[in-house]
Amino acid sequence: MKSSCFCRLGVGLGLIVSSLAAIVSGQLERSKPAPSRPELSREAFKNIQILQATPADQLIPAMQFISSSLGVECSFCHVEGALEKDDKKPKQTARKMMQMMTVINQVNFAGKRKITCYSCHRGYTRPVTTPLIAEVGNSANLESVPTESSNVLPDPPQVDAIISKYVDAIGGPSAIARLNTRVGKGHIALAGRQFRIEIFSKIPGKRLSVVHLSSGDNVIAYDGASGWSSTPNRPAHDIPAAEVASARLETDLQLPIHLKQLFSETKAGRAGKIGGREVCTISGLNGGELVAVLYFDEHSGLLLRMLRYVNSPLGPNPTQIDYGDYREQDGVKVPFRETVFRPDSRLVIQLDEAKYNVPLDDAKFLRPADPATDKTASP
């Protein structure tokens, strides 16, 4: 059993931010389990007291939610190098707060998760007790999480009409269906620094993002059913299933013609303006839970923003992606710029070139063998 490690992992392009941060912080990842049934947190980590019955792959997203809600790093609660220890008072307090939150939801909301860490903390270590003055010109503009489908207004456009306009704006169903692979090259801007990036995509749902660092490559990959990531000088580790499911909106090369299939329920609405442009929205739900809101330019039909959530035991972790610099190439119009917002970070990916339908071997997206378990490795 390994020590608890609660690195601030993300999803899709948002995962690049957290993986780069992990290089700096030097935090350890848990090893890849291979259980015959879903592994529980108490079995995979040391000294788990509150979330014992939580599936192991949901524990890191839960810790990520706490981290974002309080605006802190892992070391705020945990002893670096000995994360299972209870030496720090904030860790003991966090356990009490999780218990309190559970009781409040059970007693007042029939067990539904209506109150979360963020309800009171709002990005501060101490609960916010005084109304805040809104910051003018906040560049992140990360939308709040709707508790219901609150963006649905009277007489909204129909979902099918929005999707149809989106498909036509991109180039039409036939042109989209012809896309089999895409290779993009450009750069990523993060915290005032720029790195080269390559993004490889292939149907169905395969995507590999490689950020070239001076110390090696940071890799995020999806093979259509699962995902993995790696940082320089460390073995690859699995991306939790909930994050893989959420990232399908990014990994599907033919998203415009598959959009409605990704949700069990969709609702249309309007949501004001983005960059001075009127927008209509599609809210996607699965099992009654809101998992994504997509914002479309009412005039052009193009996708301007995607706001998606990764569920965790404590609350949803949001990622917002704003799309721009649409260019037509090979009969298809796609964004060459993506600005990714998370509660504590922002990055910009700008592609300089993109090529379609170039040969890509499926093996490129597979998780590499762990050197410790690779029998073909040299002794």
Legacy VTK file of the C-alpha trace (Angstrom):
# vtk DataFile Version 3.0
C-alpha trace
ASCII
DATASET POLYDATA
POINTS 379 float
0.000 0.000 0.000
1.369 3.369 -1.008
1.320 6.691 0.814
-1.562 8.990 -0.008
-0.663 11.312 -2.884
-3.104 14.004 -3.813
-1.513 15.698 -6.816
-3.672 18.285 -8.511
-4.465 16.354 -11.641
-6.619 17.743 -14.413
-8.253 16.582 -17.577
-7.413 16.813 -21.265
-5.571 20.025 -22.053
-6.178 21.190 -18.490
-4.103 18.255 -17.298
-1.030 19.807 -18.892
-1.137 22.605 -16.314
-1.201 20.253 -13.358
1.395 17.891 -14.787
3.832 20.759 -15.282
3.138 21.842 -11.724
3.840 18.313 -10.512
7.323 18.511 -12.017
8.037 21.533 -9.843
6.465 20.196 -6.661
8.035 16.734 -7.039
4.977 14.921 -5.721
4.685 11.173 -6.211
1.912 9.420 -8.099
0.278 6.228 -6.954
1.122 3.118 -8.948
-1.197 1.570 -11.516
-3.513 -0.963 -9.810
-4.800 -4.069 -11.508
-7.621 -5.251 -9.233
-10.321 -7.754 -10.164
-12.885 -5.296 -8.750
-12.798 -1.530 -8.260
-10.043 -0.757 -5.775
-11.125 1.296 -2.755
-9.194 4.213 -1.319
-8.562 2.436 1.974
-6.890 -0.388 0.042
-4.726 1.800 -2.196
-3.561 4.487 0.230
-2.365 4.756 3.803
-4.344 6.366 6.611
-7.591 7.088 4.771
-10.230 7.849 7.397
-13.149 9.666 5.740
-13.320 8.543 2.098
-12.507 4.900 2.787
-15.190 3.408 0.522
-14.501 5.851 -2.312
-13.074 4.186 -5.445
-9.329 4.745 -5.474
-9.328 6.535 -8.813
-11.764 9.140 -7.434
-9.604 10.131 -4.477
-7.220 12.383 -6.395
-10.097 14.279 -8.082
-11.596 14.752 -4.600
-8.330 16.190 -3.303
-8.107 18.362 -6.415
-11.561 19.758 -5.607
-10.432 20.655 -2.062
-7.258 22.229 -3.424
-9.181 24.418 -5.882
-11.899 25.311 -3.362
-9.368 26.582 -0.800
-6.767 27.889 -3.254
-3.957 25.813 -1.718
-1.332 23.254 -2.680
-1.106 19.691 -1.334
1.489 20.745 1.264
-1.089 22.923 3.021
-2.559 19.790 4.629
0.079 17.125 3.951
3.638 16.561 5.116
5.798 16.440 2.008
7.485 13.055 1.630
5.145 11.515 4.226
1.668 12.382 3.011
-0.035 9.815 5.243
1.026 11.594 8.449
-1.459 13.597 10.523
1.067 16.140 11.816
-0.614 19.189 10.285
-3.735 20.662 11.870
-5.344 21.639 8.505
-5.485 17.961 7.553
-7.334 17.096 10.746
-9.647 20.070 10.221
-10.356 18.991 6.640
-11.643 15.630 7.873
-14.053 17.366 10.245
-15.239 19.676 7.473
-15.975 16.729 5.146
-18.015 15.082 7.895
-19.905 18.323 8.544
-20.626 18.788 4.835
-21.974 15.232 4.590
-24.303 15.753 7.553
-25.607 19.070 6.180
-26.450 17.464 2.834
-28.052 14.419 4.440
-30.193 16.383 6.888
-31.189 19.269 4.633
-30.995 17.994 1.056
-31.944 14.310 1.213
-28.317 13.305 0.713
-27.907 15.239 -2.538
-24.625 17.109 -2.887
-25.852 20.705 -2.638
-23.213 22.041 -0.210
-19.517 21.639 -1.044
-16.184 22.990 0.213
-16.463 25.822 -2.306
-19.871 26.903 -0.979
-18.112 28.601 1.930
-14.421 28.866 1.066
-14.610 30.453 -2.410
-10.865 29.997 -2.989
-9.763 31.008 0.529
-8.376 28.882 3.352
-10.930 30.354 5.741
-14.655 30.392 4.888
-15.785 33.652 3.320
-18.157 35.438 5.703
-18.337 38.866 4.047
-19.610 39.539 0.501
-16.751 40.165 -1.921
-16.428 43.114 -4.275
-16.289 41.711 -7.798
-12.941 42.189 -9.537
-13.384 44.243 -12.714
-11.917 42.678 -15.836
-11.307 39.219 -14.424
-9.651 37.493 -17.379
-10.494 33.955 -16.326
-14.276 34.418 -16.537
-14.766 30.863 -15.293
-18.488 30.238 -15.182
-20.115 29.138 -11.931
-21.559 25.654 -11.813
-25.320 25.686 -12.467
-27.126 23.673 -9.805
-29.933 22.771 -12.180
-30.269 23.722 -15.851
-30.479 27.371 -14.831
-29.344 28.697 -18.206
-32.438 27.370 -19.980
-34.681 30.339 -20.804
-38.199 30.612 -22.253
-38.417 29.947 -25.990
-34.793 28.827 -26.441
-33.516 27.544 -29.781
-33.825 23.797 -30.302
-30.845 21.521 -29.634
-31.009 19.958 -33.107
-31.075 23.390 -34.734
-27.981 24.531 -32.807
-26.062 21.359 -33.670
-27.103 21.522 -37.323
-25.864 25.107 -37.605
-22.607 24.134 -35.867
-22.025 21.218 -38.256
-22.688 23.431 -41.290
-20.362 26.141 -39.939
-17.542 23.629 -39.562
-17.911 22.350 -43.114
-20.849 19.964 -43.210
-21.330 16.340 -42.122
-19.541 14.819 -45.131
-16.384 16.879 -44.634
-16.331 16.134 -40.903
-16.857 12.404 -41.476
-13.814 12.324 -43.757
-11.527 13.390 -40.896
-9.573 10.373 -39.659
-6.442 11.915 -38.163
-5.046 15.341 -37.333
-1.523 16.407 -36.373
-1.118 19.898 -34.947
2.086 21.708 -33.999
2.456 24.967 -32.132
3.258 26.334 -28.713
1.700 26.519 -25.271
1.933 29.601 -23.047
1.868 28.929 -19.320
2.852 31.192 -16.416
4.786 33.534 -18.674
6.739 30.762 -20.390
6.315 29.095 -23.770
6.887 25.469 -24.736
6.546 23.610 -28.004
3.507 21.322 -28.233
2.345 18.618 -30.633
-1.191 17.198 -30.623
-2.014 13.953 -32.430
-5.665 12.933 -32.906
-7.272 9.869 -34.460
-10.760 8.410 -34.557
-12.346 7.043 -32.454
-11.391 9.206 -29.467
-7.599 8.889 -29.568
-5.517 11.918 -28.652
-1.887 12.455 -27.626
-0.570 15.833 -26.444
3.187 16.244 -26.060
4.697 19.328 -24.394
8.438 19.533 -25.034
10.263 20.690 -21.908
13.981 21.183 -21.376
13.923 18.225 -18.971
11.938 15.947 -21.296
8.420 15.482 -22.610
5.152 15.900 -20.711
2.599 13.540 -22.293
-1.183 13.285 -21.987
-2.805 10.425 -23.941
-6.191 8.837 -24.545
-6.562 5.587 -26.469
-10.327 5.735 -26.952
-11.251 3.895 -23.756
-8.708 4.968 -21.123
-6.025 7.562 -20.571
-2.543 7.982 -19.179
-0.018 10.715 -18.582
3.692 10.950 -17.885
6.233 13.552 -16.862
9.997 13.502 -17.358
11.858 10.820 -15.392
8.664 9.283 -13.997
6.607 6.253 -15.007
3.268 6.732 -16.738
0.136 6.684 -14.600
-3.547 6.206 -15.370
-5.993 9.070 -15.745
-9.117 8.398 -13.617
-12.138 7.069 -15.494
-14.282 10.132 -14.676
-11.660 12.379 -16.249
-11.413 10.167 -19.342
-15.194 10.348 -19.787
-15.211 14.146 -19.469
-12.333 14.508 -21.942
-14.318 12.765 -24.702
-15.541 16.225 -25.702
-11.935 17.091 -26.571
-10.687 13.794 -27.923
-13.460 13.205 -30.491
-12.080 14.429 -33.813
-15.608 14.288 -35.270
-17.309 15.962 -32.287
-19.800 18.108 -34.270
-21.550 15.045 -35.722
-21.300 13.019 -32.476
-22.180 15.730 -29.974
-25.670 14.616 -29.031
-24.559 10.990 -28.588
-22.285 11.926 -25.675
-25.186 12.824 -23.361
-28.296 11.046 -22.133
-30.131 14.388 -22.112
-29.562 17.765 -23.744
-31.199 21.148 -23.195
-30.926 24.357 -25.194
-30.803 27.897 -23.889
-29.261 31.349 -24.202
-26.557 32.863 -22.035
-25.878 36.501 -22.906
-22.688 37.362 -24.773
-19.100 36.166 -25.129
-16.720 38.727 -26.577
-19.642 40.862 -27.680
-21.310 37.986 -29.550
-24.739 36.624 -28.657
-24.537 32.978 -27.704
-26.882 30.049 -27.404
-26.058 27.018 -25.291
-26.437 23.276 -25.099
-26.350 21.756 -21.619
-25.381 18.092 -21.584
-26.520 15.830 -18.760
-25.788 12.200 -17.925
-27.833 10.441 -15.271
-29.449 13.745 -14.357
-26.055 15.364 -13.600
-24.878 18.384 -15.571
-21.564 17.423 -17.191
-21.013 20.151 -19.788
-22.300 23.425 -21.212
-21.333 24.395 -24.766
-21.628 27.980 -25.996
-22.220 28.723 -29.691
-22.106 31.972 -31.623
-25.740 32.550 -32.618
-24.664 34.277 -35.833
-21.908 31.989 -37.160
-22.856 28.767 -35.340
-19.240 28.173 -34.263
-18.357 26.781 -30.829
-16.936 29.618 -28.696
-16.642 27.967 -25.295
-16.849 24.599 -23.622
-17.396 24.334 -19.865
-17.170 20.770 -18.607
-17.053 19.114 -15.214
-15.269 16.098 -13.792
-17.306 14.632 -10.971
-15.600 13.841 -7.668
-16.932 12.616 -4.311
-16.798 16.182 -2.964
-17.900 18.221 -5.963
-17.400 18.888 -9.688
-14.011 20.082 -10.971
-14.553 22.581 -13.824
-12.492 23.212 -16.933
-13.358 26.022 -19.348
-11.964 26.136 -22.885
-12.436 29.190 -25.096
-11.948 28.671 -28.841
-10.659 31.199 -31.360
-8.622 31.747 -34.523
-10.876 29.517 -36.635
-9.258 28.573 -39.947
-10.546 26.585 -42.882
-8.307 23.802 -44.073
-9.154 20.823 -46.280
-12.803 21.877 -46.255
-13.105 21.944 -42.450
-13.037 25.014 -40.179
-11.388 24.398 -36.788
-9.948 26.583 -33.991
-6.190 27.049 -33.974
-6.235 28.711 -30.534
-7.552 27.248 -27.271
-7.478 29.148 -23.984
-7.892 26.794 -21.033
-9.073 28.036 -17.644
-9.107 26.087 -14.405
-9.893 27.539 -10.962
-6.196 28.182 -10.290
-4.578 28.395 -13.714
-4.742 29.587 -17.296
-2.913 28.439 -20.436
-3.076 29.222 -24.142
-2.414 26.712 -26.910
-1.742 28.248 -30.315
-1.296 25.941 -33.282
0.941 27.116 -36.103
0.090 24.271 -38.485
-2.243 21.291 -38.775
-2.330 18.341 -41.170
-5.264 16.005 -41.696
-5.551 12.318 -42.580
-1.856 11.578 -42.171
-0.889 8.002 -41.146
-0.912 7.469 -37.352
-0.237 4.063 -35.799
-2.636 3.086 -32.972
0.411 2.070 -30.924
1.295 5.759 -30.565
-1.589 6.220 -28.111
-0.905 3.173 -25.925
0.475 3.494 -22.430
4.195 2.629 -22.346
5.336 -0.329 -20.285
6.572 0.429 -16.786
10.340 -0.156 -16.702
9.936 -1.958 -13.367
7.511 -4.506 -14.875
8.802 -4.671 -18.444
10.321 -8.143 -18.774
12.156 -7.105 -21.932
14.031 -4.343 -20.137
17.725 -4.821 -19.428
18.600 -5.840 -15.853
LINES 1 380
379 0 1 2 3 4 5 6 7 8 9 10 11 12 13 14 15 16 17 18 19 20 21 22 23 24 25 26 27 28 29 30 31 32 33 34 35 36 37 38 39 40 41 42 43 44 45 46 47 48 49 50 51 52 53 54 55 56 57 58 59 60 61 62 63 64 65 66 67 68 69 70 71 72 73 74 75 76 77 78 79 80 81 82 83 84 85 86 87 88 89 90 91 92 93 94 95 96 97 98 99 100 101 102 103 104 105 106 107 108 109 110 111 112 113 114 115 116 117 118 119 120 121 122 123 124 125 126 127 128 129 130 131 132 133 134 135 136 137 138 139 140 141 142 143 144 145 146 147 148 149 150 151 152 153 154 155 156 157 158 159 160 161 162 163 164 165 166 167 168 169 170 171 172 173 174 175 176 177 178 179 180 181 182 183 184 185 186 187 188 189 190 191 192 193 194 195 196 197 198 199 200 201 202 203 204 205 206 207 208 209 210 211 212 213 214 215 216 217 218 219 220 221 222 223 224 225 226 227 228 229 230 231 232 233 234 235 236 237 238 239 240 241 242 243 244 245 246 247 248 249 250 251 252 253 254 255 256 257 258 259 260 261 262 263 264 265 266 267 268 269 270 271 272 273 274 275 276 277 278 279 280 281 282 283 284 285 286 287 288 289 290 291 292 293 294 295 296 297 298 299 300 301 302 303 304 305 306 307 308 309 310 311 312 313 314 315 316 317 318 319 320 321 322 323 324 325 326 327 328 329 330 331 332 333 334 335 336 337 338 339 340 341 342 343 344 345 346 347 348 349 350 351 352 353 354 355 356 357 358 359 360 361 362 363 364 365 366 367 368 369 370 371 372 373 374 375 376 377 378
